[in-house]
Amino acid sequence: MSDTEIDEAEIDLRLAMLKHWYGDLLTEEQWAEVREGVREELVEVADALRTVELGYDDEPFPLFAPYRGED
């Protein structure tokens, strides 16, 4: 499978899930807009995350919040 086919399959699965939950609330034109939103936001971000290589010993960055006295 090429990347395009994988992306289309992922988009179809996500869109099917959304249609199952909200199918009667949107028109076909609105669903077309939702499909483009899914493509742009979810799939492109997921593809970017997949390019990051992590080892088994990699840990998340710690969250640092300086103490500024009593808030």
Protein Blocks (a to p, Z undefined) as FASTA:
>chain_A
ZZklmmmmmmmmmmmmmmmmmmmmpcfklmmmmmmmmmmmmmmmmmmmmmpccdfkbccd
ddddddebjZZ
